[in-house]
């Protein structure tokens, strides 16, 4: 069962998709992540890549984000994502792109979009993290003071530097890790 942890819709249950295609972030990891992000959330423009049913993006909106662009290509997850946005009254504060991450990043770049926070929770077994960060860098989608937050397996260590982005924090929760990247000069 997924729920909003804090903010405007604290305690509200959101729908999820049954099966193994989506793997929602656990409440423990989500609560820790959003306690770190909270100072940056009010008024933020957020990109939720690999959004599944919207768990992370909806939490962002509940905590004061201005707008979230959700990117998800799985049809079952998309259906639930639309329902969740509507049930929480976030239709006008969210945009849903039913594409894979590469096509979505290209489209957003063509629209000259930029984001304060990018949330990424890709399928663990596909190794998409580095390629997605490189695409975000090439598309210039992250504001100069923006951040990229990547959930991944502890065993799948990500590089310190990816393009213009440098990891400035790494948190571990059991077998799950969260890497935080910002635009900084990379010193390896």
C-alpha positions, 0 to 999 in steps of 0.5 A, spaced: 500 500 500 502 506 497 501 513 501 503 520 501 507 521 507 507 528 508 504 535 506 497 537 503 495 530 502 499 526 508 496 519 509 492 519 503 493 512 500 495 512 492 493 506 487 499 502 485 500 496 480 500 489 482 505 485 479 513 485 478 513 491 473 513 497 478 517 497 484 515 503 488 520 506 493 519 504 500 516 508 505 522 508 509 526 510 503 521 515 501 521 519 508 528 519 508 529 522 501 523 527 502 526 530 509 533 531 505 529 534 499 524 538 503 528 545 503 528 545 495 521 543 494 516 549 495 515 552 488 520 547 485 519 544 478 520 537 478 521 531 473 519 524 475 523 519 470 521 512 470 515 515 475 511 508 475 504 510 478 507 517 481 509 515 488 515 520 488 512 526 484 505 526 488 509 526 494 513 532 491 506 536 489 503 534 496 510 537 499 509 544 495 512 543 488 509 547 483 509 542 477 511 535 476 512 532 469 511 524 470 515 520 464 512 513 464 511 508 458 508 502 461 500 502 460 498 499 466 502 504 470 500 510 466 493 508 467 494 508 475 498 514 474 492 518 471 488 516 476 492 518 482 493 525 479 486 526 478 484 523 485 489 528 489 486 534 485 493 535 481 491 534 474 493 542 473 499 541 476 502 535 473 504 533 465 504 526 463 509 524 458 507 516 455 514 515 453 521 512 454 526 516 458 530 518 451 524 520 447 521 524 453 528 528 454 528 530 447 521 532 447 522 536 454 529 539 451 525 541 444 520 545 449 526 548 453 524 545 459 528 546 465 527 542 472 529 544 479 529 537 481 529 530 477 527 524 481 529 517 477 527 510 480 529 506 474 528 499 473 534 496 477 536 490 472 537 495 466 542 499 468 539 506 465 541 510 470 548 513 467 545 514 460 539 517 463 543 522 467 548 523 460 541 525 456 539 530 462 546 533 461 546 533 453 538 536 453 540 541 458 534 540 463 537 541 470 537 548 472 544 550 474 542 549 482 538 543 480 539 536 483 538 529 480 536 524 485 537 516 483 535 510 487 539 504 485 541 498 488 547 499 493 551 493 488 550 498 482 555 503 484 554 509 480 560 513 477 562 520 481 562 524 475 557 523 469 557 529 464 557 536 468 554 532 474 558 530 480 555 526 486 555 530 492 551 525 497 550 517 497 545 514 502 544 507 503 538 503 506 539 496 506 540 494 499 537 500 496 542 507 495 540 514 493 545 518 489 545 525 489 548 529 483 549 536 482 552 541 477 559 541 479 566 541 477 568 533 477 574 532 481 575 524 481 
